[in-house]
Amino acid sequence: AGAVRRAAPAPRRSLVEMGAIPKLVCILRGGPQAEGLEAALGAIEALSDGIPEAQDSAREHGVLPLLSPLLDRDATPADIRDNSLLALRALVDGNDQSVAAAREAGGGGG
C-alpha cells in the first residue's frame, strides 16, 4: 500500500475506476482473521486519502460497518486496530456523508 499511497491522485482514481474498492471491502468481510486484512486496510487508506470517489465507493459498498468491530480492543490485535483507524480517517476526511455514515455504523451520536 505504500507505493499506492505515494502515487498521485490520477493513478489512484484509475484503480478506483477499475473496481479496486469493492474487492478490498470484500476482504474486510472476513473479519479480524481474514487473510490479507492488513494489506486491504492499507490499500483502502491509500486509495481513499483525498479521493472522494474512493471514499464514496467504499461507503456505498459497506466498509464503515465492517471497520467498527475491527476497532474492538478485546477482539482485535493492535496492528489491525491501528490500520483500521488509519483507513477510517482516510475514508471520512473531508466527506460529510462518510462522517455521518461512520457515526451511524459506530453507534455514535452527533
Secondary structure, 3 states (H helix, E strand, C coil): CHHHHHCCHHHHHHHHHCCHHHHHHHHHCCHHHCCCHHHHHHHHHHHHCCCHHHHHHHHHCCHHHHHHHHCCCCCCCHHHHHHHHHHHHHHHCCCHHHHHHHHHHHCCCC
